[in-house]
Amino acid sequence: MIMRPDRFRTYIRASAWLAVAALAVLFLVPGEIRPHALATGQREHFFAYGVTGSLVAVSFARPRTRLQWWFALTMLAGVFEVMQIFIPGRSPSPYDALASSAGFAERVTTSC
């Protein structure tokens, strides 16, 4: 059975929104219960936002829409870092926010 392109795009867009929700959960849970998958926090940020960027790049073909997503998720990365001040076992870092933004931007811009 072949899936129609518009239905496929709908599923990918839903996956992009789920990825954003997963970012919120992973970056806002207390440090002792957050899973660690890579060697450094910056690599985890880059990878997590890179996956989200890939889903956005496939979901939205217009460069302007991708730019809007990049701006929104860059701001969200900053908000997540500031919110970590209030979460036990977490510490905010501007380098983590930059790694997040770079991971997302790398996927969105190379897919244009």
Backbone atoms as SQL, in Angstrom:
CREATE TABLE atoms (id INTEGER PRIMARY KEY, chain TEXT, resi INTEGER, resn TEXT, atom TEXT, x REAL, y REAL, z REAL);
INSERT INTO atoms VALUES
  (1, 'A', 1, 'MET', 'N', 0.837, -1.169, 0.000),
  (2, 'A', 1, 'MET', 'CA', 0.000, 0.000, 0.000),
  (3, 'A', 1, 'MET', 'C', 0.894, 1.249, 0.000),
  (4, 'A', 2, 'ILE', 'N', 0.649, 2.142, -0.922),
  (5, 'A', 2, 'ILE', 'CA', 1.423, 3.365, -1.054),
  (6, 'A', 2, 'ILE', 'C', 0.688, 4.500, -0.355),
  (7, 'A', 3, 'MET', 'N', 1.439, 5.233, 0.466),
  (8, 'A', 3, 'MET', 'CA', 0.849, 6.344, 1.213),
  (9, 'A', 3, 'MET', 'C', 0.878, 7.607, 0.357),
  (10, 'A', 4, 'ARG', 'N', -0.196, 8.342, 0.384),
  (11, 'A', 4, 'ARG', 'CA', -0.265, 9.611, -0.342),
  (12, 'A', 4, 'ARG', 'C', 0.717, 10.604, 0.269),
  (13, 'A', 5, 'PRO', 'N', 1.340, 11.451, -0.566),
  (14, 'A', 5, 'PRO', 'CA', 2.328, 12.413, -0.046),
  (15, 'A', 5, 'PRO', 'C', 1.772, 13.364, 1.006),
  (16, 'A', 6, 'ASP', 'N', 0.526, 13.804, 0.849),
  (17, 'A', 6, 'ASP', 'CA', -0.028, 14.726, 1.843),
  (18, 'A', 6, 'ASP', 'C', -0.239, 14.043, 3.186),
  (19, 'A', 7, 'ARG', 'N', -0.604, 12.776, 3.175),
  (20, 'A', 7, 'ARG', 'CA', -0.763, 12.034, 4.433),
  (21, 'A', 7, 'ARG', 'C', 0.601, 11.799, 5.082),
  (22, 'A', 8, 'PHE', 'N', 1.598, 11.473, 4.264),
  (23, 'A', 8, 'PHE', 'CA', 2.957, 11.282, 4.783),
  (24, 'A', 8, 'PHE', 'C', 3.456, 12.557, 5.444),
  (25, 'A', 9, 'ARG', 'N', 3.250, 13.683, 4.774),
  (26, 'A', 9, 'ARG', 'CA', 3.690, 14.973, 5.328),
  (27, 'A', 9, 'ARG', 'C', 2.978, 15.266, 6.645),
  (28, 'A', 10, 'THR', 'N', 1.698, 14.907, 6.738),
  (29, 'A', 10, 'THR', 'CA', 0.948, 15.100, 7.981),
  (30, 'A', 10, 'THR', 'C', 1.561, 14.285, 9.110),
  (31, 'A', 11, 'TYR', 'N', 1.931, 13.045, 8.824),
  (32, 'A', 11, 'TYR', 'CA', 2.563, 12.206, 9.847),
  (33, 'A', 11, 'TYR', 'C', 3.919, 12.768, 10.273),
  (34, 'A', 12, 'ILE', 'N', 4.680, 13.259, 9.314),
  (35, 'A', 12, 'ILE', 'CA', 5.985, 13.827, 9.652),
  (36, 'A', 12, 'ILE', 'C', 5.819, 15.107, 10.466),
  (37, 'A', 13, 'ARG', 'N', 4.824, 15.927, 10.117),
  (38, 'A', 13, 'ARG', 'CA', 4.578, 17.144, 10.904),
  (39, 'A', 13, 'ARG', 'C', 4.177, 16.798, 12.328),
  (40, 'A', 14, 'ALA', 'N', 3.342, 15.789, 12.473),
  (41, 'A', 14, 'ALA', 'CA', 2.966, 15.346, 13.820),
  (42, 'A', 14, 'ALA', 'C', 4.201, 14.853, 14.570),
  (43, 'A', 15, 'SER', 'N', 5.087, 14.162, 13.864),
  (44, 'A', 15, 'SER', 'CA', 6.326, 13.695, 14.491),
  (45, 'A', 15, 'SER', 'C', 7.211, 14.861, 14.903),
  (46, 'A', 16, 'ALA', 'N', 7.231, 15.926, 14.099),
  (47, 'A', 16, 'ALA', 'CA', 8.015, 17.115, 14.456),
  (48, 'A', 16, 'ALA', 'C', 7.485, 17.727, 15.747),
  (49, 'A', 17, 'TRP', 'N', 6.162, 17.826, 15.869),
  (50, 'A', 17, 'TRP', 'CA', 5.577, 18.369, 17.100),
  (51, 'A', 17, 'TRP', 'C', 5.850, 17.452, 18.287),
  (52, 'A', 18, 'LEU', 'N', 5.805, 16.137, 18.069),
  (53, 'A', 18, 'LEU', 'CA', 6.140, 15.204, 19.152),
  (54, 'A', 18, 'LEU', 'C', 7.608, 15.345, 19.560),
  (55, 'A', 19, 'ALA', 'N', 8.470, 15.603, 18.587),
  (56, 'A', 19, 'ALA', 'CA', 9.890, 15.812, 18.899),
  (57, 'A', 19, 'ALA', 'C', 10.069, 17.059, 19.758),
  (58, 'A', 20, 'VAL', 'N', 9.315, 18.113, 19.466),
  (59, 'A', 20, 'VAL', 'CA', 9.383, 19.331, 20.287),
  (60, 'A', 20, 'VAL', 'C', 8.911, 19.028, 21.709),
  (61, 'A', 21, 'ALA', 'N', 7.847, 18.244, 21.832),
  (62, 'A', 21, 'ALA', 'CA', 7.359, 17.860, 23.161),
  (63, 'A', 21, 'ALA', 'C', 8.412, 17.022, 23.897),
  (64, 'A', 22, 'ALA', 'N', 9.075, 16.131, 23.169),
  (65, 'A', 22, 'ALA', 'CA', 10.127, 15.310, 23.782),
  (66, 'A', 22, 'ALA', 'C', 11.287, 16.191, 24.251),
  (67, 'A', 23, 'LEU', 'N', 11.619, 17.222, 23.475),
  (68, 'A', 23, 'LEU', 'CA', 12.663, 18.160, 23.908),
  (69, 'A', 23, 'LEU', 'C', 12.294, 18.801, 25.239),
  (70, 'A', 24, 'ALA', 'N', 11.042, 19.217, 25.343),
  (71, 'A', 24, 'ALA', 'CA', 10.586, 19.856, 26.583),
  (72, 'A', 24, 'ALA', 'C', 10.739, 18.909, 27.762),
  (73, 'A', 25, 'VAL', 'N', 10.340, 17.676, 27.574),
  (74, 'A', 25, 'VAL', 'CA', 10.433, 16.701, 28.669),
  (75, 'A', 25, 'VAL', 'C', 11.893, 16.428, 29.020),
  (76, 'A', 26, 'LEU', 'N', 12.706, 16.135, 28.010),
  (77, 'A', 26, 'LEU', 'CA', 14.097, 15.758, 28.274),
  (78, 'A', 26, 'LEU', 'C', 14.929, 16.890, 28.860),
  (79, 'A', 27, 'PHE', 'N', 14.644, 18.118, 28.459),
  (80, 'A', 27, 'PHE', 'CA', 15.459, 19.224, 28.934),
  (81, 'A', 27, 'PHE', 'C', 14.919, 19.892, 30.186),
  (82, 'A', 28, 'LEU', 'N', 13.762, 19.430, 30.672),
  (83, 'A', 28, 'LEU', 'CA', 13.198, 20.041, 31.874),
  (84, 'A', 28, 'LEU', 'C', 12.998, 19.064, 33.031),
  (85, 'A', 29, 'VAL', 'N', 13.394, 17.808, 32.867),
  (86, 'A', 29, 'VAL', 'CA', 13.280, 16.866, 33.984),
  (87, 'A', 29, 'VAL', 'C', 14.504, 17.035, 34.891),
  (88, 'A', 30, 'PRO', 'N', 14.362, 16.660, 36.154),
  (89, 'A', 30, 'PRO', 'CA', 15.523, 16.734, 37.055),
  (90, 'A', 30, 'PRO', 'C', 16.702, 15.920, 36.529),
  (91, 'A', 31, 'GLY', 'N', 17.895, 16.395, 36.843),
  (92, 'A', 31, 'GLY', 'CA', 19.115, 15.800, 36.323),
  (93, 'A', 31, 'GLY', 'C', 19.300, 14.325, 36.623),
  (94, 'A', 32, 'GLU', 'N', 18.860, 13.876, 37.787),
  (95, 'A', 32, 'GLU', 'CA', 19.110, 12.474, 38.151),
  (96, 'A', 32, 'GLU', 'C', 18.213, 11.486, 37.407),
  (97, 'A', 33, 'ILE', 'N', 17.119, 11.942, 36.819),
  (98, 'A', 33, 'ILE', 'CA', 16.264, 11.007, 36.080),
  (99, 'A', 33, 'ILE', 'C', 16.358, 11.194, 34.565),
  (100, 'A', 34, 'ARG', 'N', 17.119, 12.188, 34.126),
  (101, 'A', 34, 'ARG', 'CA', 17.285, 12.398, 32.688),
  (102, 'A', 34, 'ARG', 'C', 18.258, 11.381, 32.126),
  (103, 'A', 35, 'PRO', 'N', 17.878, 10.734, 31.019),
  (104, 'A', 35, 'PRO', 'CA', 18.818, 9.776, 30.407),
  (105, 'A', 35, 'PRO', 'C', 19.982, 10.505, 29.747),
  (106, 'A', 36, 'HIS', 'N', 21.141, 9.886, 29.796),
  (107, 'A', 36, 'HIS', 'CA', 22.326, 10.433, 29.143),
  (108, 'A', 36, 'HIS', 'C', 22.743, 9.458, 28.052),
  (109, 'A', 37, 'ALA', 'N', 22.733, 9.922, 26.817),
  (110, 'A', 37, 'ALA', 'CA', 23.005, 9.033, 25.687),
  (111, 'A', 37, 'ALA', 'C', 24.373, 9.271, 25.055),
  (112, 'A', 38, 'LEU', 'N', 24.898, 10.473, 25.170),
  (113, 'A', 38, 'LEU', 'CA', 26.162, 10.807, 24.517),
  (114, 'A', 38, 'LEU', 'C', 27.176, 11.297, 25.535),
  (115, 'A', 39, 'ALA', 'N', 28.405, 11.507, 25.079),
  (116, 'A', 39, 'ALA', 'CA', 29.508, 11.842, 25.982),
  (117, 'A', 39, 'ALA', 'C', 29.334, 13.176, 26.690),
  (118, 'A', 40, 'THR', 'N', 28.810, 14.168, 25.993),
  (119, 'A', 40, 'THR', 'CA', 28.665, 15.493, 26.602),
  (120, 'A', 40, 'THR', 'C', 27.241, 16.011, 26.414),
  (121, 'A', 41, 'GLY', 'N', 26.894, 16.969, 27.256),
  (122, 'A', 41, 'GLY', 'CA', 25.580, 17.591, 27.155),
  (123, 'A', 41, 'GLY', 'C', 25.402, 18.342, 25.848),
  (124, 'A', 42, 'GLN', 'N', 26.464, 18.992, 25.373),
  (125, 'A', 42, 'GLN', 'CA', 26.355, 19.731, 24.119),
  (126, 'A', 42, 'GLN', 'C', 26.080, 18.792, 22.950),
  (127, 'A', 43, 'ARG', 'N', 26.691, 17.625, 22.957),
  (128, 'A', 43, 'ARG', 'CA', 26.418, 16.649, 21.889),
  (129, 'A', 43, 'ARG', 'C', 24.977, 16.166, 21.951),
  (130, 'A', 44, 'GLU', 'N', 24.480, 15.958, 23.160),
  (131, 'A', 44, 'GLU', 'CA', 23.076, 15.554, 23.305),
  (132, 'A', 44, 'GLU', 'C', 22.138, 16.631, 22.780),
  (133, 'A', 45, 'HIS', 'N', 22.439, 17.883, 23.105),
  (134, 'A', 45, 'HIS', 'CA', 21.628, 18.998, 22.615),
  (135, 'A', 45, 'HIS', 'C', 21.682, 19.059, 21.089),
  (136, 'A', 46, 'PHE', 'N', 22.881, 18.988, 20.529),
  (137, 'A', 46, 'PHE', 'CA', 23.049, 19.056, 19.081),
  (138, 'A', 46, 'PHE', 'C', 22.270, 17.927, 18.398),
  (139, 'A', 47, 'PHE', 'N', 22.381, 16.724, 18.919),
  (140, 'A', 47, 'PHE', 'CA', 21.703, 15.573, 18.322),
  (141, 'A', 47, 'PHE', 'C', 20.185, 15.698, 18.445),
  (142, 'A', 48, 'ALA', 'N', 19.697, 16.031, 19.627),
  (143, 'A', 48, 'ALA', 'CA', 18.245, 16.112, 19.845),
  (144, 'A', 48, 'ALA', 'C', 17.612, 17.173, 18.954),
  (145, 'A', 49, 'TYR', 'N', 18.228, 18.329, 18.875),
  (146, 'A', 49, 'TYR', 'CA', 17.691, 19.380, 18.018),
  (147, 'A', 49, 'TYR', 'C', 17.935, 19.072, 16.547),
  (148, 'A', 50, 'GLY', 'N', 18.988, 18.321, 16.240),
  (149, 'A', 50, 'GLY', 'CA', 19.229, 17.889, 14.864),
  (150, 'A', 50, 'GLY', 'C', 18.147, 16.948, 14.357),
  (151, 'A', 51, 'VAL', 'N', 17.719, 16.024, 15.201),
  (152, 'A', 51, 'VAL', 'CA', 16.619, 15.129, 14.833),
  (153, 'A', 51, 'VAL', 'C', 15.348, 15.937, 14.609),
  (154, 'A', 52, 'THR', 'N', 15.069, 16.861, 15.511),
  (155, 'A', 52, 'THR', 'CA', 13.886, 17.711, 15.353),
  (156, 'A', 52, 'THR', 'C', 14.000, 18.536, 14.070),
  (157, 'A', 53, 'GLY', 'N', 15.172, 19.051, 13.787),
  (158, 'A', 53, 'GLY', 'CA', 15.403, 19.817, 12.568),
  (159, 'A', 53, 'GLY', 'C', 15.186, 18.989, 11.317),
  (160, 'A', 54, 'SER', 'N', 15.580, 17.732, 11.363),
  (161, 'A', 54, 'SER', 'CA', 15.357, 16.850, 10.216),
  (162, 'A', 54, 'SER', 'C', 13.871, 16.671, 9.953),
  (163, 'A', 55, 'LEU', 'N', 13.105, 16.467, 11.003),
  (164, 'A', 55, 'LEU', 'CA', 11.656, 16.306, 10.850),
  (165, 'A', 55, 'LEU', 'C', 11.019, 17.586, 10.324),
  (166, 'A', 56, 'VAL', 'N', 11.472, 18.730, 10.812),
  (167, 'A', 56, 'VAL', 'CA', 10.948, 20.007, 10.333),
  (168, 'A', 56, 'VAL', 'C', 11.320, 20.209, 8.863),
  (169, 'A', 57, 'ALA', 'N', 12.549, 19.878, 8.501),
  (170, 'A', 57, 'ALA', 'CA', 13.001, 20.070, 7.120),
  (171, 'A', 57, 'ALA', 'C', 12.185, 19.235, 6.141),
  (172, 'A', 58, 'VAL', 'N', 11.828, 18.027, 6.539),
  (173, 'A', 58, 'VAL', 'CA', 11.005, 17.180, 5.681),
  (174, 'A', 58, 'VAL', 'C', 9.561, 17.660, 5.676),
  (175, 'A', 59, 'SER', 'N', 9.097, 18.174, 6.785),
  (176, 'A', 59, 'SER', 'CA', 7.693, 18.581, 6.924),
  (177, 'A', 59, 'SER', 'C', 7.353, 19.869, 6.199),
  (178, 'A', 60, 'PHE', 'N', 8.259, 20.815, 6.230),
  (179, 'A', 60, 'PHE', 'CA', 7.964, 22.152, 5.719),
  (180, 'A', 60, 'PHE', 'C', 8.940, 22.500, 4.605),
  (181, 'A', 61, 'ALA', 'N', 8.422, 22.642, 3.412),
  (182, 'A', 61, 'ALA', 'CA', 9.268, 22.869, 2.244),
  (183, 'A', 61, 'ALA', 'C', 9.693, 24.329, 2.084),
  (184, 'A', 62, 'ARG', 'N', 8.867, 25.256, 2.550),
  (185, 'A', 62, 'ARG', 'CA', 9.169, 26.669, 2.347),
  (186, 'A', 62, 'ARG', 'C', 10.299, 27.135, 3.260),
  (187, 'A', 63, 'PRO', 'N', 11.323, 27.773, 2.689),
  (188, 'A', 63, 'PRO', 'CA', 12.432, 28.262, 3.514),
  (189, 'A', 63, 'PRO', 'C', 11.988, 29.239, 4.600),
  (190, 'A', 64, 'ARG', 'N', 10.982, 30.060, 4.317),
  (191, 'A', 64, 'ARG', 'CA', 10.516, 31.010, 5.332),
  (192, 'A', 64, 'ARG', 'C', 9.935, 30.285, 6.544),
  (193, 'A', 65, 'THR', 'N', 9.190, 29.223, 6.299),
  (194, 'A', 65, 'THR', 'CA', 8.625, 28.444, 7.395),
  (195, 'A', 65, 'THR', 'C', 9.726, 27.786, 8.208),
  (196, 'A', 66, 'ARG', 'N', 10.731, 27.280, 7.516),
  (197, 'A', 66, 'ARG', 'CA', 11.876, 26.687, 8.234),
  (198, 'A', 66, 'ARG', 'C', 12.593, 27.732, 9.082),
  (199, 'A', 67, 'LEU', 'N', 12.743, 28.922, 8.552),
  (200, 'A', 67, 'LEU', 'CA', 13.382, 30.000, 9.310),
  (201, 'A', 67, 'LEU', 'C', 12.564, 30.350, 10.547),
  (202, 'A', 68, 'GLN', 'N', 11.255, 30.372, 10.410),
  (203, 'A', 68, 'GLN', 'CA', 10.388, 30.641, 11.561),
  (204, 'A', 68, 'GLN', 'C', 10.554, 29.550, 12.622),
  (205, 'A', 69, 'TRP', 'N', 10.605, 28.304, 12.181),
  (206, 'A', 69, 'TRP', 'CA', 10.830, 27.198, 13.114),
  (207, 'A', 69, 'TRP', 'C', 12.186, 27.343, 13.791),
  (208, 'A', 70, 'TRP', 'N', 13.219, 27.680, 13.015),
  (209, 'A', 70, 'TRP', 'CA', 14.547, 27.827, 13.597),
  (210, 'A', 70, 'TRP', 'C', 14.536, 28.911, 14.671),
  (211, 'A', 71, 'PHE', 'N', 13.925, 30.044, 14.361),
  (212, 'A', 71, 'PHE', 'CA', 13.857, 31.135, 15.332),
  (213, 'A', 71, 'PHE', 'C', 13.098, 30.691, 16.584),
  (214, 'A', 72, 'ALA', 'N', 11.955, 30.051, 16.412),
  (215, 'A', 72, 'ALA', 'CA', 11.138, 29.624, 17.551),
  (216, 'A', 72, 'ALA', 'C', 11.891, 28.610, 18.415),
  (217, 'A', 73, 'LEU', 'N', 12.538, 27.643, 17.794),
  (218, 'A', 73, 'LEU', 'CA', 13.239, 26.631, 18.590),
  (219, 'A', 73, 'LEU', 'C', 14.526, 27.170, 19.194),
  (220, 'A', 74, 'THR', 'N', 15.134, 28.163, 18.563),
  (221, 'A', 74, 'THR', 'CA', 16.293, 28.801, 19.171),
  (222, 'A', 74, 'THR', 'C', 15.866, 29.534, 20.445),
  (223, 'A', 75, 'MET', 'N', 14.753, 30.228, 20.368),
  (224, 'A', 75, 'MET', 'CA', 14.222, 30.905, 21.555),
  (225, 'A', 75, 'MET', 'C', 13.820, 29.874, 22.619),
  (226, 'A', 76, 'LEU', 'N', 13.209, 28.785, 22.188),
  (227, 'A', 76, 'LEU', 'CA', 12.801, 27.729, 23.120),
  (228, 'A', 76, 'LEU', 'C', 14.004, 27.123, 23.821),
  (229, 'A', 77, 'ALA', 'N', 15.104, 26.928, 23.095),
  (230, 'A', 77, 'ALA', 'CA', 16.325, 26.394, 23.710),
  (231, 'A', 77, 'ALA', 'C', 16.816, 27.337, 24.808),
  (232, 'A', 78, 'GLY', 'N', 16.760, 28.628, 24.539),
  (233, 'A', 78, 'GLY', 'CA', 17.148, 29.604, 25.561),
  (234, 'A', 78, 'GLY', 'C', 16.230, 29.579, 26.761),
  (235, 'A', 79, 'VAL', 'N', 14.937, 29.469, 26.515),
  (236, 'A', 79, 'VAL', 'CA', 13.963, 29.402, 27.615),
  (237, 'A', 79, 'VAL', 'C', 14.202, 28.146, 28.452),
  (238, 'A', 80, 'PHE', 'N', 14.439, 27.012, 27.780),
  (239, 'A', 80, 'PHE', 'CA', 14.709, 25.772, 28.514),
  (240, 'A', 80, 'PHE', 'C', 15.935, 25.926, 29.410),
  (241, 'A', 81, 'GLU', 'N', 16.967, 26.567, 28.896),
  (242, 'A', 81, 'GLU', 'CA', 18.176, 26.750, 29.698),
  (243, 'A', 81, 'GLU', 'C', 17.909, 27.632, 30.910),
  (244, 'A', 82, 'VAL', 'N', 17.164, 28.700, 30.741),
  (245, 'A', 82, 'VAL', 'CA', 16.835, 29.576, 31.875),
  (246, 'A', 82, 'VAL', 'C', 15.973, 28.826, 32.891),
  (247, 'A', 83, 'MET', 'N', 15.030, 28.027, 32.417),
  (248, 'A', 83, 'MET', 'CA', 14.155, 27.279, 33.322),
  (249, 'A', 83, 'MET', 'C', 14.926, 26.258, 34.154),
  (250, 'A', 84, 'GLN', 'N', 16.075, 25.815, 33.646),
  (251, 'A', 84, 'GLN', 'CA', 16.866, 24.830, 34.381),
  (252, 'A', 84, 'GLN', 'C', 17.417, 25.384, 35.689),
  (253, 'A', 85, 'ILE', 'N', 17.379, 26.689, 35.868),
  (254, 'A', 85, 'ILE', 'CA', 17.788, 27.292, 37.138),
  (255, 'A', 85, 'ILE', 'C', 16.937, 26.721, 38.273),
  (256, 'A', 86, 'PHE', 'N', 15.679, 26.450, 37.988),
  (257, 'A', 86, 'PHE', 'CA', 14.719, 26.026, 39.010),
  (258, 'A', 86, 'PHE', 'C', 14.555, 24.510, 39.099),
  (259, 'A', 87, 'ILE', 'N', 15.333, 23.755, 38.340),
  (260, 'A', 87, 'ILE', 'CA', 15.181, 22.296, 38.309),
  (261, 'A', 87, 'ILE', 'C', 16.362, 21.662, 39.043),
  (262, 'A', 88, 'PRO', 'N', 16.072, 20.808, 40.043),
  (263, 'A', 88, 'PRO', 'CA', 17.154, 20.177, 40.796),
  (264, 'A', 88, 'PRO', 'C', 18.053, 19.319, 39.899),
  (265, 'A', 89, 'GLY', 'N', 19.346, 19.438, 40.117),
  (266, 'A', 89, 'GLY', 'CA', 20.303, 18.631, 39.376),
  (267, 'A', 89, 'GLY', 'C', 20.591, 19.130, 37.965),
  (268, 'A', 90, 'ARG', 'N', 20.075, 20.293, 37.607),
  (269, 'A', 90, 'ARG', 'CA', 20.313, 20.851, 36.272),
  (270, 'A', 90, 'ARG', 'C', 20.999, 22.199, 36.429),
  (271, 'A', 91, 'SER', 'N', 21.805, 22.535, 35.466),
  (272, 'A', 91, 'SER', 'CA', 22.463, 23.840, 35.490),
  (273, 'A', 91, 'SER', 'C', 22.401, 24.435, 34.086),
  (274, 'A', 92, 'PRO', 'N', 21.953, 25.675, 33.986),
  (275, 'A', 92, 'PRO', 'CA', 21.854, 26.306, 32.669),
  (276, 'A', 92, 'PRO', 'C', 23.231, 26.632, 32.110),
  (277, 'A', 93, 'SER', 'N', 23.334, 26.570, 30.795),
  (278, 'A', 93, 'SER', 'CA', 24.589, 26.892, 30.135),
  (279, 'A', 93, 'SER', 'C', 24.297, 27.529, 28.781),
  (280, 'A', 94, 'PRO', 'N', 24.908, 28.670, 28.512),
  (281, 'A', 94, 'PRO', 'CA', 24.712, 29.258, 27.182),
  (282, 'A', 94, 'PRO', 'C', 25.285, 28.374, 26.078),
  (283, 'A', 95, 'TYR', 'N', 26.294, 27.558, 26.400),
  (284, 'A', 95, 'TYR', 'CA', 26.871, 26.653, 25.412),
  (285, 'A', 95, 'TYR', 'C', 25.880, 25.559, 25.019),
  (286, 'A', 96, 'ASP', 'N', 25.069, 25.113, 25.979),
  (287, 'A', 96, 'ASP', 'CA', 24.036, 24.130, 25.658),
  (288, 'A', 96, 'ASP', 'C', 22.991, 24.731, 24.715),
  (289, 'A', 97, 'ALA', 'N', 22.602, 25.970, 24.981),
  (290, 'A', 97, 'ALA', 'CA', 21.626, 26.637, 24.106),
  (291, 'A', 97, 'ALA', 'C', 22.206, 26.822, 22.705),
  (292, 'A', 98, 'LEU', 'N', 23.478, 27.186, 22.613),
  (293, 'A', 98, 'LEU', 'CA', 24.120, 27.334, 21.303),
  (294, 'A', 98, 'LEU', 'C', 24.227, 25.997, 20.573),
  (295, 'A', 99, 'ALA', 'N', 24.542, 24.929, 21.298),
  (296, 'A', 99, 'ALA', 'CA', 24.613, 23.602, 20.675),
  (297, 'A', 99, 'ALA', 'C', 23.244, 23.186, 20.156),
  (298, 'A', 100, 'SER', 'N', 22.196, 23.492, 20.909),
  (299, 'A', 100, 'SER', 'CA', 20.840, 23.175, 20.471),
  (300, 'A', 100, 'SER', 'C', 20.514, 23.906, 19.178),
  (301, 'A', 101, 'SER', 'N', 20.764, 25.192, 19.165),
  (302, 'A', 101, 'SER', 'CA', 20.469, 26.004, 17.991),
  (303, 'A', 101, 'SER', 'C', 21.303, 25.557, 16.790),
  (304, 'A', 102, 'ALA', 'N', 22.555, 25.230, 17.027),
  (305, 'A', 102, 'ALA', 'CA', 23.425, 24.785, 15.935),
  (306, 'A', 102, 'ALA', 'C', 22.957, 23.453, 15.359),
  (307, 'A', 103, 'GLY', 'N', 22.523, 22.541, 16.216),
  (308, 'A', 103, 'GLY', 'CA', 22.030, 21.248, 15.727),
  (309, 'A', 103, 'GLY', 'C', 20.800, 21.406, 14.865),
  (310, 'A', 104, 'PHE', 'N', 19.914, 22.259, 15.283),
  (311, 'A', 104, 'PHE', 'CA', 18.695, 22.497, 14.516),
  (312, 'A', 104, 'PHE', 'C', 19.016, 23.215, 13.212),
  (313, 'A', 105, 'ALA', 'N', 19.852, 24.259, 13.280),
  (314, 'A', 105, 'ALA', 'CA', 20.177, 25.039, 12.092),
  (315, 'A', 105, 'ALA', 'C', 20.916, 24.189, 11.071),
  (316, 'A', 106, 'GLU', 'N', 21.774, 23.291, 11.529),
  (317, 'A', 106, 'GLU', 'CA', 22.538, 22.455, 10.610),
  (318, 'A', 106, 'GLU', 'C', 21.613, 21.584, 9.778),
  (319, 'A', 107, 'ARG', 'N', 20.592, 21.025, 10.384),
  (320, 'A', 107, 'ARG', 'CA', 19.672, 20.151, 9.661),
  (321, 'A', 107, 'ARG', 'C', 18.734, 20.950, 8.763),
  (322, 'A', 108, 'VAL', 'N', 18.241, 22.056, 9.223),
  (323, 'A', 108, 'VAL', 'CA', 17.272, 22.827, 8.441),
  (324, 'A', 108, 'VAL', 'C', 17.937, 23.476, 7.230),
  (325, 'A', 109, 'THR', 'N', 19.132, 24.033, 7.407),
  (326, 'A', 109, 'THR', 'CA', 19.759, 24.743, 6.300),
  (327, 'A', 109, 'THR', 'C', 20.347, 23.794, 5.264),
  (328, 'A', 110, 'THR', 'N', 20.838, 22.627, 5.667),
  (329, 'A', 110, 'THR', 'CA', 21.408, 21.703, 4.694),
  (330, 'A', 110, 'THR', 'C', 20.327, 20.975, 3.915),
  (331, 'A', 111, 'SER', 'N', 19.097, 21.017, 4.386),
  (332, 'A', 111, 'SER', 'CA', 18.009, 20.334, 3.695),
  (333, 'A', 111, 'SER', 'C', 17.293, 21.242, 2.717),
  (334, 'A', 112, 'CYS', 'N', 17.663, 22.527, 2.671),
  (335, 'A', 112, 'CYS', 'CA', 16.980, 23.471, 1.761),
  (336, 'A', 112, 'CYS', 'C', 17.382, 23.219, 0.325);
